[in-house]
Amino acid sequence: MQLMCDALAVTGSRHGILFNPADRKCGIIRFDRFTRLPDFHLRAGVIIEGQEYCLPLAGDAHGFDFVDQRITPCTSRFIGIHAASATRLTLTVTVPFRPGDAQFSTAPVMLFNLQIEALGGQFRWTKRSLDLNKAVIFLEWQGESLQLNPHDQSSLDLEFTSVRGATHAAMEDVWQAREEHLPQSDRLLALNGKLTGTRFEQEIDLKQKTAGIEVCWCTWSNPVMEVQGRRLPFKYTQQFNGLDAVAAWARENAAAITENAAGIDTLTDRPTLPVSAQRLMAQTLHSWMVNTWWAVDGERDWFSVWEGCCYFHSTVDVEYTQAPFYLVLWPELLRIQLDWWPEFELDGARTLGDAGTGTAYLSHDMGAHATANGQIYSHDMPVEEAANYLILAFVYWQRTGDASVIKKHGAALARYAEFLIAADSTGDGIPDQGVANTIDDASPAIQFGRKQVYLAVKTLAALIGSGEMLALLKDDDLAPRCKQQADRIRRTICEKGWAGDHFTTLTEPGGRIMNPWTGEEEDCTAIPGWDAPHIYTVNGLALMDMVGVDCGLPRERLIRDLQHATRACLREYGCAHSNFRWEDHRTLDEMQGLAGMAANPGWISMNMLRDIAGFYRGLDFRGMAERYWEWQVATNTHEVSLFFETFAGNQLRYYPRGVAIWGWLDALEGRVINRVRKIEHHIQPFNAMIPLNEDCICEPRPHSFCTAINCMDGRTQDPVNTYLKELFGVCWVDEITEPGPIRILAEQQPQELFGSIIKRLEISLYKHESKALALVAHADCAGNPEPEEVQYSQIKQALANMRALYPDIKIIALWVDEALVAHEVDG
């Protein structure tokens, strides 16, 4: 691939290297900001006829005729070809990363392997003019910031200074941290190769394929990360008491590091993944690794992730976007953060006044640089961060079956759910207060407009999850109120947010909004871009999709919105936030003073979340990876950016959030894992995906049936049939109708009507081979005029009765609400 900047680091251990072939140098990743790392030259090369040839990581050496670069999840590889001798030199740098294995993954060791081999022919049309039987290869660290001293016959002590940043009360922005210079003493340990002075060398017999040079770069540091006023030791100190212990481990486990990397590579080596997506998975993992911190507070782990060039710790909305990665690979890392975030919550009255008494929401972040003593970001994102936490806690529980976070932080969950309910001052369910969000280079409608569809859907998902979590905790007051509020949100989104082919940015055009950057409030009759298509409708659904929880929004509308908004917002490197363009509207007097925005800003990881939700609905977004990767190439081939999150607007570089693309591994195959509901299956075969440029819905298999026991009320027929066809992928729905049948099924009375239903059902099951059965109830039922809570009790009993009669049939329950939207309910 193209030569471009890359980095590798050991997860949580602040030990890494930044490769900058554009400037022919490297940087040491430790505690300091990415923009001012200690520079050095990594001289990896070969001596041919007295001339040194080096890979493009050092600025003072002769280059190769051809250079190439490869990346995998655990490695970064640079390749140089010397045409006259037809030889290939390869430097492979590897870090330990084994999901679920904290000891292995935090071991502060990087492995450098340098090999040379004969090509076995010639390079292109260059005739081989040198018959090279032997060659000397070398590997060395050089730089003014480094001091190298022999430690023993096979190792060097490498010393340099890193800068630790700390927040303080007088800071006006995140870059004004107090600095502390920390001397570092590392070790370069040769497992193979001869140490001559400060250079590792090896003579290679090209015919015998002599082993090359192998060097381990080891480190060990005293406590650096400060949490709530206390410096915590690194996680790896639980198994290593010093640098000697790390070096001993490196000697014994170097082969395991290499073998493990090969195994991790197979995770992304799939025929359904474009090469660009595979490269993105490697690059984004590398960018995430360099941002991670893992320490211990007694028996309790601390894990956090810097927000790239902003240096905030575990920004809630950033970790929300990264959650597909955690759910696929390492849920425990999400659990650790879920355990710490409530200690950084804020009083809901801070945003809502008296209405927020007794409620709370999460801070945007927990601190910055090497300190986590409280939020540093300049303004709150109350609704978004409260909803993010609730969704994350819910999907972690559903994915793993581990309810420990819910049981420990149940009171906090209740406070956040109460805040989301209280943030709706108009009674339609959708929050209209505390709505400033993370999308800080978007139009005012997207960033802080009232009644956002983005936050409405996210709040819907959060309250659905909250209802289940609080029910687990036996909160019989708040759990049903969460469900009722979710129902209100769903109705409002469908009634006011649907524009025929897309969901609008806001559910109402104007109103009073507050600019969080200035604190000014303004009245707007129509906020520019309020009705624009945008890519954020499904942002709150992607994680719920991964655990198989349906939030009840009409599937056909979501598919239509995904198709229309993607096309409308598509730009060179991905989709912009919305298709609203500043240059296309008349500047309104009432909009003066609001934050100015770029014309077409877009955030790559938000595209990736959209893709995940699309895959689960049968839409083929794989081609988008080409656009995302081209942006990374365009930037990193001439500057240091690592994962560059934003295009055409903000400058979020060195960002960790791109690991959202790891969610593609599950979503492309429709894999749903839910250990609470005991679900593990594929809901959408890959070969049934819809190309993006088609407007059709997935074609079901011919001659396939499911069954609905529904009310005779004609209003319920279409929404139920549409929902079931899409859910089960069938052509036909056998309808068995009676007035208020859910009461008949629950009571099994009158006997003649119950028997009639069963007779018709068995024709459907055994003659049409119906694949599933839905029991349906609805609001405003003339045949069963009971309040909603009574009907829900009937649904529960009806499900139990029918599942006892037909244990081998998949049976679900549907509720059709006042807006005539069908959604699944849990019996």
C-alpha positions in Angstrom: 0.0 0.0 0.0 1.0 3.7 -0.1 3.7 4.7 2.4 1.9 6.6 5.1 2.1 7.4 8.8 1.2 4.7 11.3 1.7 3.9 14.9 1.7 0.9 17.3 1.4 0.8 21.0 0.8 -1.7 23.8 -2.8 -1.5 25.0 -3.0 0.7 28.1 0.7 0.7 28.8 1.8 4.0 27.1 4.6 2.3 25.2 4.5 2.8 21.5 6.2 4.1 18.3 5.0 6.5 15.6 6.2 5.8 12.1 6.5 8.9 9.9 7.9 7.8 6.5 6.8 11.2 5.0 9.5 12.9 7.1 11.8 9.9 7.4 11.7 9.7 11.2 9.9 8.1 14.1 8.5 9.3 17.5 8.3 7.7 20.9 4.7 7.4 22.2 4.7 7.6 26.0 2.9 10.3 28.1 3.3 13.4 25.9 1.0 15.0 23.3 1.2 13.4 19.9 2.3 16.6 18.3 5.6 16.8 20.2 6.9 13.3 20.7 10.6 12.6 21.2 11.9 12.2 17.6 14.4 9.6 16.6 15.7 7.7 13.5 15.0 4.0 13.3 17.8 2.8 11.0 16.7 -0.5 9.6 18.7 -1.6 6.6 21.3 -3.7 4.8 24.9 -3.1 3.7 25.5 -4.0 0.0 29.0 -3.4 -1.5 29.8 -1.0 1.3 26.7 1.1 0.8 24.0 1.3 3.5 20.4 1.1 2.3 17.7 2.1 4.9 14.0 1.9 5.1 12.3 5.4 5.1 12.3 5.7 8.8 15.7 7.5 9.0 16.7 10.6 7.1 20.4 10.1 6.5 20.6 6.9 4.5 20.3 5.8 0.9 16.9 4.5 0.0 15.8 1.3 -1.8 14.6 1.1 -5.4 11.1 0.3 -4.2 9.4 0.5 -0.8 6.1 -0.9 0.4 4.1 -0.9 3.6 1.7 -3.4 5.1 -0.5 -3.2 8.3 -2.4 -5.8 10.2 -4.1 -5.5 13.5 -1.0 -6.2 15.6 1.8 -5.3 13.1 3.3 -2.5 11.0 5.6 -3.7 8.2 8.0 -1.8 6.0 9.5 -3.5 2.9 12.4 -2.3 0.7 13.6 -3.9 -2.5 17.2 -3.6 -3.8 16.8 -4.3 -7.6 20.4 -5.0 -8.5 20.7 -7.8 -6.0 17.1 -8.8 -6.2 16.7 -8.8 -2.4 13.9 -7.8 -0.2 14.4 -6.4 3.3 11.4 -6.5 5.7 11.0 -4.8 9.1 8.0 -6.1 11.1 7.0 -4.4 14.4 4.6 -6.3 16.5 2.7 -5.6 19.7 0.9 -8.1 22.0 -2.9 -7.8 21.7 -5.1 -10.7 22.7 -8.7 -9.7 23.6 -9.7 -10.9 27.0 -6.1 -11.5 28.2 -5.1 -8.4 30.1 -1.7 -9.7 31.2 -0.6 -10.5 27.7 -2.1 -7.4 26.1 -0.6 -4.9 28.5 3.0 -6.4 28.7 5.1 -3.4 27.8 7.0 -5.0 25.0 7.3 -4.2 21.3 9.0 -6.8 19.0 11.2 -5.7 16.1 12.0 -8.3 13.4 14.3 -7.5 10.5 14.7 -10.1 7.7 16.3 -10.1 4.2 15.6 -12.7 1.5 16.4 -13.2 -2.2 13.5 -12.7 -4.5 14.2 -15.8 -6.5 14.1 -13.9 -9.8 14.6 -10.3 -10.7 12.7 -7.1 -9.8 10.6 -6.0 -12.8 12.9 -5.5 -15.8 16.0 -4.8 -13.8 18.5 -7.5 -14.5 20.3 -8.9 -11.5 23.8 -7.4 -11.6 24.9 -8.6 -8.2 25.1 -12.2 -7.2 24.7 -11.6 -3.5 25.2 -14.7 -1.3 25.6 -12.9 2.0 24.5 -9.6 3.4 24.8 -7.7 6.7 21.6 -6.3 8.0 21.4 -3.8 10.9 18.9 -2.1 13.2 19.6 0.9 15.4 18.0 3.7 17.3 19.5 7.2 16.8 18.5 10.7 17.8 19.4 13.8 19.9 16.6 13.0 22.3 18.0 9.5 23.0 20.9 8.3 25.1 22.0 4.7 24.5 24.3 2.8 26.8 25.3 -0.9 26.9 23.5 -2.9 29.5 25.1 -6.3 28.8 26.4 -8.2 25.8 22.9 -8.4 24.1 21.1 -5.3 25.3 21.1 -1.5 25.5 19.6 0.9 28.0 17.7 3.6 26.1 17.0 6.8 28.0 14.9 9.8 27.1 12.5 12.3 28.7 8.7 12.3 28.2 6.4 15.0 29.3 3.4 14.3 31.5 0.5 16.7 31.2 -1.8 17.6 34.1 -4.9 19.7 34.3 -5.2 22.6 36.7 -7.7 25.2 37.8 -6.3 28.1 35.7 -6.6 26.2 32.4 -8.5 28.0 29.7 -8.3 25.1 27.2 -7.1 21.6 27.1 -3.7 22.4 25.6 -2.7 24.5 28.6 -1.7 21.6 30.8 0.9 21.8 33.5 4.0 19.9 32.4 6.2 17.5 34.3 9.3 16.1 32.7 9.7 12.4 33.4 13.0 10.6 32.7 12.4 7.2 31.1 14.8 4.2 31.1 13.9 1.5 28.6 15.8 -1.5 27.3 16.5 -2.8 23.8 17.0 -6.6 24.1 18.5 -8.6 21.3 17.0 -12.1 20.9 18.9 -12.6 17.7 21.7 -10.6 16.2 25.0 -9.2 17.5 25.2 -6.0 19.4 28.1 -3.8 18.1 28.3 -0.5 19.9 24.8 0.7 19.7 23.9 -1.2 16.6 22.3 -4.6 16.2 23.8 -6.5 13.3 23.5 -9.9 11.7 25.2 -11.5 8.7 22.7 -13.3 6.6 23.4 -16.3 4.3 20.8 -15.7 1.7 21.0 -19.3 0.4 20.7 -20.8 3.9 18.1 -18.3 5.0 19.8 -17.3 8.2 17.5 -15.9 10.9 17.4 -12.1 10.9 17.6 -9.6 13.8 15.0 -9.7 16.6 14.9 -7.0 19.2 12.5 -6.4 22.0 11.9 -2.9 23.2 10.8 -3.1 26.9 9.8 -0.4 29.4 8.5 0.0 32.9 7.2 3.2 34.6 6.2 4.4 38.0 2.6 5.7 38.4 1.7 8.4 36.0 -2.1 8.4 35.6 -3.9 10.5 38.3 -7.5 9.6 39.1 -9.4 11.7 41.6 -6.2 13.1 43.0 -4.3 9.8 43.3 -1.6 8.5 40.9 -2.3 4.9 40.0 0.3 2.3 38.9 0.0 0.7 35.4 -1.9 -2.5 35.0 1.3 -4.4 34.0 2.9 -3.7 37.4 0.7 -6.5 38.8 2.9 -9.0 36.9 6.2 -7.1 36.6 8.0 -5.5 39.5 10.5 -3.7 37.3 12.3 -3.5 33.9 14.3 -6.7 34.5 11.1 -8.7 34.9 9.7 -7.3 31.7 12.9 -8.2 29.8 12.8 -11.7 31.1 9.1 -12.1 30.0 10.1 -10.7 26.5 12.8 -13.4 26.1 10.3 -16.1 26.9 7.3 -14.8 25.0 8.6 -13.2 21.8 7.5 -16.2 19.7 4.1 -16.0 21.4 3.8 -12.3 20.4 4.4 -13.3 16.7 2.1 -16.3 16.8 -0.7 -14.4 18.5 -0.5 -11.6 15.9 -0.9 -14.1 13.1 -4.0 -15.4 14.8 -5.5 -11.9 15.3 -4.9 -11.2 11.6 -7.4 -14.0 10.7 -10.2 -12.0 12.3 -10.2 -9.5 9.5 -9.2 -11.8 6.7 -12.7 -12.5 5.4 -14.0 -12.6 1.8 -16.9 -10.4 2.7 -14.6 -7.6 3.7 -13.2 -5.2 1.1 -9.4 -4.8 1.4 -10.0 -1.1 2.3 -12.1 -2.3 5.3 -9.4 -4.7 6.4 -6.8 -1.9 6.3 -9.2 0.4 8.2 -9.6 -2.2 10.9 -5.8 -2.4 11.3 -5.2 1.4 11.2 -8.1 2.2 13.5 -7.0 -0.4 16.0 -3.5 1.1 16.0 -4.9 4.6 16.5 -7.0 3.3 19.4 -4.1 1.6 21.0 -2.0 4.7 21.2 -4.8 6.5 23.1 -5.4 3.8 25.8 -4.5 4.0 29.5 -4.8 1.0 31.8 -4.0 1.4 35.5 -5.1 -0.2 38.8 -6.6 1.2 41.9 -6.1 -1.5 44.5 -8.3 -4.4 43.2 -10.1 -2.1 40.8 -9.0 -1.6 37.2 -8.9 1.8 35.6 -9.2 1.8 31.8 -9.7 4.9 29.7 -9.1 6.1 26.2 -7.8 9.5 25.1 -9.9 11.4 22.6 -7.1 11.7 20.2 -5.7 15.2 19.7 -8.2 16.5 22.3 -6.6 14.3 25.1 -9.9 14.0 27.0 -10.3 10.7 29.0 -13.1 8.4 28.0 -15.4 10.9 26.5 -18.8 9.2 26.8 -19.9 9.9 23.2 -16.6 8.8 21.8 -16.7 5.5 23.7 -20.3 5.1 22.6 -19.2 5.2 19.0 -16.4 2.7 19.8 -18.8 0.3 21.5 -19.2 -2.0 18.5 -15.4 -2.8 18.8 -15.9 -3.6 22.5 -19.0 -5.7 21.9 -17.2 -7.7 19.2 -13.8 -8.1 20.8 -13.5 -7.2 24.4 -16.6 -6.2 26.4 -14.7 -6.1 29.7 -13.0 -2.8 28.6 -16.5 -1.3 28.3 -17.5 -2.7 31.7 -14.5 -1.0 33.4 -15.5 2.4 32.0 -19.2 1.9 32.9 -18.1 1.3 36.5 -16.2 4.6 36.7 -18.4 7.0 34.7 -21.0 7.5 37.5 -18.4 8.9 39.7 -18.2 11.8 37.3 -21.9 12.6 37.0 -23.5 16.1 37.2 -26.6 17.3 38.9 -29.6 17.4 36.5 -30.7 20.7 38.1 -27.7 22.3 36.5 -29.5 22.0 33.2 -33.2 21.7 34.0 -33.5 23.8 37.2 -36.1 22.6 39.6 -37.4 20.0 37.1 -34.0 18.3 37.3 -34.0 17.9 41.1 -33.0 14.4 41.9 -31.9 13.6 38.3 -28.4 13.5 36.9 -26.4 13.0 33.7 -22.8 12.1 32.7 -19.9 14.5 32.3 -18.7 14.8 28.7 -15.3 13.4 29.9 -13.5 12.4 33.1 -10.4 14.6 32.6 -7.5 15.2 30.3 -3.9 14.4 29.7 -2.6 12.3 32.6 -5.3 13.4 35.0 -8.9 12.4 35.5 -10.3 14.7 38.2 -13.4 15.9 36.4 -14.7 17.2 33.1 -12.5 19.6 31.1 -14.6 20.1 28.0 -16.2 23.6 27.8 -19.9 22.6 27.8 -22.2 19.8 28.8 -24.0 17.4 26.5 -26.7 16.3 29.0 -29.3 14.4 27.0 -26.7 12.7 24.8 -24.3 11.5 27.5 -27.1 10.3 29.8 -28.6 8.3 26.9 -25.2 7.0 25.8 -24.5 5.6 29.3 -27.9 3.9 29.5 -27.6 2.3 26.1 -24.0 1.2 26.8 -25.0 -0.3 30.2 -27.9 -2.1 28.6 -26.1 -3.5 25.6 -23.2 -4.6 27.7 -25.6 -6.6 29.9 -27.5 -8.0 27.0 -24.3 -9.0 25.1 -22.5 -10.6 28.1 -25.3 -11.6 30.5 -23.3 -9.8 33.2 -25.7 -7.6 35.3 -23.0 -6.4 37.8 -23.0 -2.8 36.4 -26.7 -2.6 36.7 -26.8 -3.9 40.2 -24.0 -1.7 41.4 -25.1 1.5 39.7 -28.9 1.0 39.7 -29.5 4.3 41.5 -27.4 6.1 38.9 -29.4 4.5 36.1 -32.6 5.7 37.6 -31.2 9.3 37.9 -30.2 9.3 34.2 -33.6 7.9 33.1 -35.4 10.5 35.2 -33.3 13.2 33.6 -34.2 12.1 30.0 -37.9 12.1 31.0 -37.6 15.5 32.6 -35.8 16.9 29.6 -39.0 16.8 27.7 -40.9 19.9 28.7 -43.7 19.6 26.0 -45.0 16.2 26.7 -44.3 14.6 23.3 -41.5 12.5 24.7 -38.6 14.1 22.8 -36.1 16.1 24.9 -36.0 19.8 24.1 -33.7 20.9 27.0 -30.0 20.0 27.4 -29.8 19.0 23.7 -26.3 20.3 22.8 -24.5 17.3 21.4 -21.1 16.1 20.3 -21.4 17.0 16.6 -19.7 20.3 17.0 -19.1 21.3 13.4 -22.6 20.7 12.1 -25.4 23.1 11.3 -27.2 24.5 14.3 -30.2 22.2 13.6 -28.0 19.1 14.0 -25.8 20.4 16.8 -28.2 22.1 19.2 -31.6 22.3 17.7 -34.6 21.5 19.9 -36.4 18.2 19.2 -33.6 16.5 17.3 -34.5 13.2 15.7 -30.9 12.0 16.4 -31.4 12.5 20.2 -35.0 11.4 20.0 -34.0 7.9 18.7 -31.1 7.7 21.1 -33.4 8.6 24.0 -35.9 6.0 22.7 -33.3 3.3 22.8 -32.0 4.5 26.2 -35.5 4.4 27.8 -36.3 1.0 26.3 -33.0 -0.3 27.8 -33.7 1.5 31.1 -37.1 0.0 31.4 -35.6 -3.5 31.2 -32.7 -2.7 33.6 -35.0 -1.1 36.1 -37.5 -4.0 35.9 -34.6 -6.3 36.8 -34.0 -4.1 39.8 -37.8 -4.3 40.7 -38.3 -0.6 40.2 -42.1 -0.9 39.6 -42.6 2.9 39.4 -39.9 4.1 37.0 -39.6 1.0 34.7 -43.2 1.5 33.3 -42.7 5.2 33.1 -39.6 4.6 30.9 -41.7 2.5 28.6 -44.5 5.0 28.4 -42.0 7.8 27.6 -40.5 5.6 24.9 -43.9 5.1 23.4 -44.5 8.8 23.3 -41.1 9.4 21.5 -41.8 6.7 19.0 -45.2 8.2 18.1 -43.8 11.7 17.8 -40.9 10.6 15.5 -43.3 8.8 13.2 -45.9 11.6 13.2 -43.7 14.6 13.0 -40.3 13.4 11.9 -41.1 11.5 8.7 -40.9 13.5 5.4 -42.0 10.8 3.0 -38.5 9.5 2.1 -36.4 10.5 5.1 -36.5 11.4 8.8 -36.0 15.1 9.2 -33.2 16.6 11.4 -35.8 18.2 13.8 -39.4 17.3 14.4 -40.4 21.0 14.4 -38.9 23.9 12.4 -38.2 26.5 14.9 -38.3 27.6 18.5 -36.0 28.9 21.1 -32.5 27.4 21.0 -29.3 28.0 22.9 -25.8 28.1 21.5 -23.7 26.2 24.0 -20.5 27.9 22.8 -21.8 31.5 23.5 -24.5 30.7 26.1 -26.9 33.0 24.0 -30.5 32.0 23.4 -32.2 32.9 20.2 -35.8 32.6 18.8 -35.9 31.1 15.3 -39.0 30.7 13.2 -37.2 28.1 11.1 -33.8 26.8 11.9 -31.9 26.3 8.6 -31.6 22.6 7.8 -34.3 21.5 10.2 -36.0 19.3 7.6 -32.8 18.0 5.9 -32.0 14.3 5.6 -29.1 13.3 7.8 -27.1 10.2 8.7 -27.9 10.2 12.4 -31.4 8.6 12.6 -30.0 5.1 13.2 -27.1 6.2 15.4 -29.1 5.1 18.5 -30.1 1.8 17.0 -26.8 0.3 15.8 -25.8 -1.1 19.3 -29.3 -2.3 19.9 -29.2 -4.1 16.6 -26.1 -6.0 17.7 -28.0 -7.5 20.7 -31.2 -8.0 18.7 -33.4 -5.5 20.5 -35.9 -3.7 18.2 -36.8 -0.2 19.2 -40.1 -0.3 17.3 -39.5 2.3 14.5 -41.0 1.1 11.2 -38.4 -0.9 9.4 -39.4 0.1 5.9 -39.0 3.8 6.9 -35.6 3.2 8.4 -34.5 1.5 5.2 -35.8 4.3 3.1 -34.2 6.9 5.3 -30.8 5.0 5.1 -31.0 4.9 1.3 -32.1 8.5 0.8 -30.0 10.2 3.4 -26.8 8.3 2.3 -27.3 9.4 -1.3 -28.2 13.0 -0.3 -25.3 13.4 2.1 -22.6 11.5 0.1 -19.3 13.4 -0.5 -15.8 12.4 -1.6 -14.7 10.7 1.6 -18.0 9.6 3.1 -21.3 11.2 4.1 -21.6 14.7 5.5 -23.7 15.2 8.6 -26.7 16.3 6.5 -27.3 17.6 3.0 -27.9 21.1 4.4 -25.4 23.5 2.8 -24.7 26.9 4.2 -24.2 28.4 0.7 -27.7 27.3 -0.4 -29.8 29.2 2.1 -30.6 32.8 2.8 -28.9 34.0 6.0 -31.7 34.8 8.4 -31.3 37.7 10.8 -32.3 35.6 13.8 -29.5 33.1 13.0 -26.8 35.7 13.5 -24.4 34.9 16.3 -24.7 31.2 16.0 -21.5 29.2 15.5 -20.3 29.2 11.9 -19.8 25.9 10.3 -18.0 24.3 7.3 -20.1 23.7 4.2 -19.8 19.9 4.1 -18.3 18.5 7.3 -18.4 14.7 7.9 -17.3 12.3 10.6 -16.0 8.9 9.4 -16.9 6.9 12.5 -20.5 8.2 12.5 -20.7 6.9 8.9 -19.5 3.5 10.2 -22.3 3.4 12.8 -24.7 4.1 10.0 -23.2 1.3 8.0 -23.7 -1.2 10.9 -27.4 -0.3 11.2 -27.7 -0.6 7.4 -26.1 -4.0 7.3 -28.6 -5.3 9.9 -31.4 -4.0 7.6 -30.0 -5.7 4.5 -28.3 -2.6 2.9 -24.9 -3.1 1.3 -22.6 -0.2 2.4 -19.3 -2.1 1.9 -18.3 0.3 -0.9 -18.2 3.2 1.6 -14.9 1.8 3.1 -13.1 2.9 -0.1 -14.0 6.5 0.7 -13.0 6.3 4.3 -9.7 4.7 3.5 -8.9 7.3 0.7 -9.3 10.0 3.3 -6.8 8.3 5.6 -4.4 7.9 2.6 -4.8 11.5 1.5 -3.8 12.8 4.9 -1.3 10.4 6.2 0.9 10.2 3.1 2.1 13.7 3.8 1.4 14.5 7.4 1.0 12.7 10.7 -2.7 12.1 11.4 -3.2 8.4 12.2 -7.0 7.9 12.1 -8.4 11.2 10.9 -12.0 11.3 12.0 -13.2 14.5 10.3 -13.2 15.8 6.7 -14.1 19.2 5.3 -14.5 20.7 8.8 -13.1 19.8 12.2 -9.6 18.5 12.7 -10.0 15.4 14.9 -6.7 13.6 14.3 -4.9 10.7 16.2 -8.5 9.7 16.9 -9.5 6.3 18.5 -13.1 6.3 17.3 -12.6 4.6 14.0 -12.6 1.2 15.7 -16.4 1.4 15.2 -15.7 -0.4 11.9 -14.9 -3.6 13.9 -18.7 -3.8 14.3 -18.8 -4.6 10.6 -17.6 -8.1 11.5 -20.9 -8.9 13.2 -23.2 -6.7 11.2 -22.1 -7.9 7.7 -23.2 -11.4 8.7 -26.3 -10.2 10.7 -24.8 -11.8 13.8 -26.9 -11.1 16.9 -25.6 -12.2 20.3 -27.8 -11.6 23.4 -27.0 -13.8 26.4 -29.8 -12.4 28.5 -32.4 -13.4 25.9 -30.3 -16.5 25.0 -30.0 -15.4 21.3 -27.1 -16.2 19.0 -28.0 -16.2 15.4 -27.7 -14.6 12.0 -30.7 -12.5 11.1 -29.7 -11.4 7.6 -27.8 -13.7 5.1 -25.1 -11.7 3.4 -26.2 -12.7 -0.1 -29.6 -11.0 0.5 -28.1 -7.6 0.8 -29.5 -4.7 -1.2 -27.1 -2.6 -3.3 -27.1 1.0 -2.1 -28.4 2.3 -5.5 -31.6 0.2 -5.4 -34.7 1.4 -3.8 -36.3 -2.0 -3.4 -36.8 -3.8 -0.1 -35.2 -7.2 0.3 -37.1 -9.8 -1.7 -38.3 -12.7 0.6 -38.0 -16.3 -0.3 -41.0 -17.4 -2.4 -43.9 -19.4 -0.9 -42.9 -18.6 2.7 -45.5 -17.9 5.5 -45.8 -16.7 9.0 -49.0 -16.3 11.1 -50.7 -13.4 12.9 -53.5 -13.8 15.4 -54.8 -10.3 15.1 -57.8 -8.1 15.9 -60.4 -7.8 13.3 -59.8 -4.0 13.4 -58.7 -3.1 9.9 -56.3 -0.5 11.1 -54.0 -3.1 12.5 -53.7 -5.3 9.5 -51.2 -3.4 7.3 -48.7 -2.4 10.0 -48.6 -5.9 11.4 -48.3 -7.6 8.0 -45.5 -5.3 6.9 -43.6 -5.7 10.1 -43.8 -9.5 10.0 -42.8 -9.8 6.4 -39.7 -7.7 7.1 -38.9 -9.4 10.4 -39.2 -13.0 9.2 -38.4 -12.5 5.5 -41.6 -14.1 4.3 -44.0 -13.5 1.3 -47.3 -14.1 3.1 -48.9 -13.6 6.5 -51.8 -15.9 7.4 -54.3 -13.7 9.3 -56.5 -15.2 12.0 -58.7 -12.4 13.2 -61.2 -12.0 16.1 -62.3 -9.0 18.1 -59.7 -8.6 20.9 -58.1 -12.1 20.4 -55.4 -11.5 23.0 -58.1 -11.8 25.8 -59.3 -15.0 24.3 -55.8 -16.5 24.1 -55.0 -15.4 27.7 -58.2 -16.8 29.2 -58.7 -19.6 26.7 -62.3 -18.6 26.8 -64.9 -18.7 25.3 -63.9 -22.3 24.5 -65.5 -22.3 21.0 -63.7 -19.2 19.9 -60.4 -20.4 21.4 -60.9 -23.8 19.6 -61.6 -22.0 16.3 -58.4 -20.0 16.6 -56.4 -23.1 17.3 -58.0 -25.0 14.3 -57.1 -22.2 11.9 -53.6 -21.8 13.4 -52.8 -25.4 12.8 -53.8 -25.2 9.2 -51.3 -22.4 8.9 -48.6 -24.2 10.8 -48.9 -27.6 9.2 -50.2 -26.9 5.8 -48.4 -23.7 5.0 -45.4 -24.6 7.2 -45.6 -21.2 8.9 -42.2 -20.3 10.3 -43.4 -18.1 13.2 -46.5 -16.8 15.1 -47.3 -13.3 16.3 -49.9 -12.5 18.9 -51.3 -9.0 18.4 -52.9 -6.4 20.6 -53.5 -2.8 20.0 -54.5 0.5 21.5 -58.2 1.7 21.3 -59.4 -1.9 20.9 -63.2 -2.1 20.7 -63.3 -5.8 21.1 -61.1 -5.7 24.3 -61.5 -2.2 25.7 -59.0 -2.6 28.5 -56.3 -0.1 29.5 -52.8 -0.7 28.1 -51.4 -2.2 31.3 -54.2 -4.8 31.4 -53.6 -5.8 27.8 -49.9 -6.2 28.5 -50.8 -8.6 31.3 -53.0 -10.5 28.8 -50.1 -10.6 26.3 -47.9 -12.2 28.9 -50.4 -14.9 29.8 -51.3 -15.5 26.1 -47.6 -16.0 25.2 -47.2 -18.4 28.1 -50.3 -20.4 27.0 -49.3 -20.6 23.3 -45.7 -21.4 24.0 -46.8 -24.3 26.2 -49.0 -25.6 23.3 -46.3 -25.1 20.6 -42.9 -25.2 22.2 -41.1 -25.7 18.8 -42.6 -22.6 17.1 -41.1 -19.1 17.4 -43.9 -17.0 19.0 -43.7 -13.3 19.6 -46.1 -10.5 20.7 -46.8 -7.3 18.9 -48.4 -4.1 20.2 -49.9 -1.6 17.7 -49.9 1.9 19.2 -52.0 4.9 18.6 -49.8 5.9 15.7 -50.5 2.5 14.1 -46.9 1.5 14.5 -46.3 -2.2 15.3 -43.4 -3.1 17.6 -42.4 -6.2 19.5 -43.1 -6.4 23.2 -41.5 -8.7 25.8 -43.8 -11.2 27.4 
